[in-house]
Amino acid sequence: MTLFRDTSPTEGTPAADGPDEALRRRLGIGRRRFLSTCTAAATAAIAAPVFGAPPALAAQEHGRGHDRGGDILVPAHRRGIILYTVRDATGRDPLATDLPSGFREVFRELARYGYRQVEFAGYRQHANAPGGADLESVQGARLLRRWLDEYGLRAQGNHGFIPPSWPLTTADLDTFKKHLEIANILGMDHMGTGGDPTGSSYRADWDVAADKWNALGEIARREGIKLYTHNHDAAYGFLLDGGPLDGQGRPTRSSGIRKLEYFLEVTDPRLVWLEMDIFWAHVAQYKFHTYTAHDGSTHENVFDPAGLVARHNKRYPLFHAKDGVVSTTNGMGYEMVPFGTGVIDYTTFFSRIGHRSYHNPMVEDDNAPSSTEPGRSLRYAKISYDNLAALRGRRR
């Protein structure tokens, strides 16, 4: 199933044949939108007209205008951003620039745009910023909390420390508990990591990962924190769980179960939570759409990100709201752009999953920092906020 609908009147004509048409069909995007984004990519100016446009115009350009007749899809108090998007700003030397620098000034700027939530990606900033370089401590957390409160922001999570070893070492357990204490000081409901539970494709390794996350989740639960894993495209690939064995005795074929779907089934829903990066989920939709069954036959199974969330809705308290335009060259199907300036259909996604007062979408743009345009990441954060706020459900 795809999240896009093709409205092109030339669908199915002979002119549609070719490798680009196959890519467009796999992404499920209408031909007009596909051609426009491919043209932009070919000229190395992907979505540039949108970047320079007023936010409302950018939203309308991509079918996400301020439709006051529709329902607000992301309530104001749920609009957030992961600070990784503006990592250059938090890491900037305040003595060398007039641009917002360090956590406190960045919090103030994000609050001006309208954000009400942030997700941390660690607690380091420039050494010359108030509080010093490293705020990964009880004292640092109290300082961060004071600034968050000052600007009306709430911390919802952190991509921080998840013990790499299993069984746990004493040192790792102590560090994990320190991060839980920091999360509580900051007022977080959630604490997590930016990586998949395991990089393996084998069921046995996912079983081990599930045991580890269930145990860590129980520790977090006792501290009032929901433990979550943030996932990229590989986690939505197919589990190798049968068929002929390779030279090391490992299975080589699949039953068609996706790795993360299996993880959801074998972890305790009271202890383990997930944060879907919607961009990477769509990359997975493009990349992992067929599998080789145990008997050697090939089967199609197109990934439906919103469908997975709908089946496990309460397991997904957090999202990364990251947008993309079509790429025919990078092997992923998409190239990252600021939220609301791409082709990923967020109106349909948020409409399908519902529970608007439960989910917390965090804007993210990995490529927002620029070595040649120091203020770009904050500018993109503003564009992204305006487009997130403009999302409206369709009239019925």
N, C-alpha and C positions, 0 to 999 in steps of 0.2 A: 504494500500500500504506500502511496506517496502523499505528501502534504501539499502538493501543488496541483493546480488545474490548468490545463492548456486551453486557452481560448482562441488560439490562432486559427483563422479560417482556412489556412493552407495545409492543415494537418493531413497527412497521408498522401500528399502529392508526390510525384516522382522527384521533384526538386529537393525533397526532404531527405533523400538517401545520402549515406556517407558517414564517416566516423564522427563528425561533429553532431550529426543528427542522433547517432547512437548515444553520445554523451548527454545530449539534451533530454532524450527520452529517459535515460537512467536517473537524471536529476529530477525529472518530472516538471520541467519549467517550460512555459509557453515560448514559442519560437521568437516572438518579438523581443521579449526580455532576454532570452538567451543571446540573440544576435547583438543586442545593445551592450551587454556586459562583455561578450567576447571581443567586440570592437574596442571597447575601453581597455581591455587587457592587452590587446595587440599593440596599442599605442602607448603602453606603459602609463596610462592615466586612468586607472580603474576608479570609477565613481568620483573623479575629480570635480565635475560640475556640481555634484551634490555637496561635497565638502565645503565648497565656497558659498553655497546657498544658505539663506536663512533657514533655521531648523524647521519651521512650519512648511516651507516650500520643499525642503528635502523629504519630509514625511509624505507630502502629497505626491511628489514625484514617484514614490515607490508604493503608492496605494495605501498610505497610512496617515492620511491627513486628519486634521482635528474635526472629526465627525461628531458634532455635539449630540446628534441623534442616537448614537450608539452607546453601549455600556462601556465604562472604563474597565479595561482588561487588567491593568496593574494599579491597584490603589496607591495613593500618594505615599502612605507610610510603609509600603513594601518596595519602593524603588531604591535600589542599592547599587554599589559599585565595588568590585574588588580592587584593592589599592595597587595590585600588580600593574593595572592599566596606567597608573600615574607614578610608577616607581622612580622615574627620573626626577619627578618633582619632590617626592619625599627624600630622595637622595641628593638633592641639589644643595650647594653651599650658599646659605643665606647671606654670607659676606661678599659674595661675588656676583649677585644678581638682584634685581628688583622683583623677579617673578616669585610666586608662592613657593616656599621651600620648607621642607621638614613637615612632620605630621600636623603640627598645630595650624600652620598657615594653609596647608592643603585641606584640612578638615573645614576650615572657614570658607575656602573657595568652593568646595563641593556642596556645602550647605547653601551657599548663595545660588547655586544652580538649581537646587531643589531636592537633592538627594537627602534621604533620611536614614539610610543604612550603609554600612561599609563592611567589607570582609577583608581581613588582614592577609598579607602574604609574608608573614614574618614581622618582626618588631624593630628593624634596624632603619636608621635614617642617617643624614649627614652629621658628622661629629660637631659641627658648629651650630646645629639647630638646638632649640631649647630642649634640655633633658639629656643631650649627648647622643652618641651613636647607637648605643645598645639599650633598648628599653624592654628586653626580654627578662624581666624580673618583677617581683612583687612591687617594688618601688616604681619601676617604669610603667607597670600596668596601672597603677593608681594615677600617675600623671596623665597617661593616655585617656583614662576614664574621665578625668576632670575636663580635658579638652573636648572629648566627645559630648559630654553633658553641656558644655559651654555653647556648642554650636548645634545642639538639638539632634545629634546623630546617635544611632545605636549600632553597636558591633554585633554582627550576626554569626561570624565564624572566623576561622583562621586556617590557612594552609600552613600547618606547622609540623610538629614532631609526632610521628607515629613510629614506635620502636621497630627497627628493621629486623631484629633477631627474634627467633622463636625456637624454644621457649625464651621468655623474657630474662634478660640479665637484671641484676639489682640496679645497676646504673641506669639502664634504659627505663625501668619502672619508675625510678625516682624522677627522671627527666619528664616522663609522661605525666606524672602527678603534678609536677611544677607547672606544666602547660595547662593542666586542668584548673589549677589555682588561678593562673593568670586569666584564663577564660572567664572564670567566675567573677573576678574583680572587674573585668571589662563588661560584664553583664551579658555575655554571650549565651545563647541557647544551644549553640552547636560548636564543635571543634572537629577539624578534619585534616586532610592532606590533599596535595595536588596530584598524587599519583594513584595508579591502579593498585588493587590489592595484591596482584602478582602479574608479572609479564608473561607468564606461561600460558600455553594453550591446552594443558593436560588437566583432566578432571582431578587427579590426585593432588596436584599443586593448589588447585582452587579449594579442595577440601581442607588442606592445611591453612590456607589463607582465611577460610571461614572460621576455623577453630580459633585462630589468632584474633580476628576481629570480634568474634563473640565474647572472648575473654576481655579484650580491651573495652568493648562496649559496656560490659557489666561494670568495670571499674569507673568508666565515665558516667554511667547511669547513677551510681552511688553519689556522684558529685553534682548531679542535676544537669548533666551535659549530654547532648545527643552526638554520638561519634559518626562522622560521615567520610565517605571516600569520593573524591572527584575523579571522573573518568574521561579518558580520551578514546579515540576511535578503535584502538586495538581491543579494548575490553568488550566491544560489541561484535568481535569476530566469532567464528564458530568453534565450539569446544571439540577437541579431538578426544573421542571417548570410545572408539571401537575400530573394527576392521583389521587388516593385516598389521602386524607389529613391525617397527623398524629395527635396526641392528642393536638398539639399546633396550628393546622390549617395550617401546612406547607405541600407543595407538596412532594410526595415521589418517583415520577418517572420522566423520562426524555423524551424530544423530540429528543434526540440525538445531541443537540447542546453543544459544549464544552464551558466551562465557559469563557475562554479567547477569543474564537471566538465571543461570545456574546459581550464581552467588546469592542472588535474591532469595532463591528457594532454600538454600542451606544455611543462611544466616537468620538469626532471631530478629523479627521485625520490631521487637521492643528494645533492641540493643544496637542495631546497625542501620545506618541511614545513608542516603546517596545524594550527590549533587550532580545533576546532569549538565554537562557543557553542551548546549544545544547545537553549537557549530560542529563540534567533533562528532556528535551523534548523527548529524547529516553527512559528514564525511564518511562515517561508517555505512550509512545508507547507500552511498555511492560505491564504496569499496567492497563491502561484504554482502553480496546479494545472491551468491550461489555457493553451494557446498557439495562435497563428495560424500555420499552416504556410505554406510558400512559395506554395501554390496558393490561399490564402485560406480554407481549411477550418479548423475549430476542433477541437483534439484535447485530450483529458484526459491529464494526466501528473502524478499526485500524488507529491510528493517523499517519499522514505523516508530520513530522516537516518541511521539505523543501517545501512541497506543501503549507503549511500555509504561509510561508514566500513569496513564489512565488505569492500567491493571494493578499498579502498585502505588497509588497516589500518595498515601501518607508516608511512604518511604522516601519521598523526594521533597524535603522542606526547602531546598536551595537549588537554584539554577545559575548557570552562567549564560547571560543573554549576549551572545556574540554573533555578529552577522557576517555574511560572505557574498561575494559575487562569483560568477562562474569562472573557473580556470580550466583551460583545455591542456595545460602543460605541466602542472605540478603533481599530478597523480592523486590529488585529493578531491578534485571536482570543484573546489571552492578556494577563494583567496579572501583572507580576513579584511573587513572594512568596519568603520564605526557603525554602531547599532542603528538600524533604520535606513541605511544607505545601500543595503544588499538585497538579495532575492529570497532569503529564507522567510517563509510565511509565518511570521510570529502571530498575526491575527488569528489564523487557524489554529496554531499550536496552543496558545493560551485559551482560546475558546473551547477547544476540545478537552483540555485537562481540568478546567473549572477550578473550584476551591481557591478563589482569588485571595481570600483573607488568610490562606495558609502558606502558600508558596512565596518564596523570597527571591526574585530575579536580581542577580548581580551583573551589571554591565561589565563586559570585559573586551578589551582590544589588545592583544599581545603586542601588536606592532605600533601602538600609539606613540611611544617615545621616539624622538627623532634627534639625531646628532646635529642636524642642520637647522632645525626649527625648535628651539627649546620649549616654546609654549604649546607645542602641538598636542601633547597628551591631555592637557587640561581642556584645550579647545575641543578635542574629540569627545572628552567626557561630557562637555556641555551639549554638543550635538546629540550624543547618545541619550542623555537624559531627556531632552526635548522630544525625541522620537519615541522613547519608552512611554513618556507621559501622554503622547498623542494616540497611543494604541486604543482603538475602540472596537468593540464587538459589532458584528454586522447586524443591521436591522433584520428582524424576522418578518 
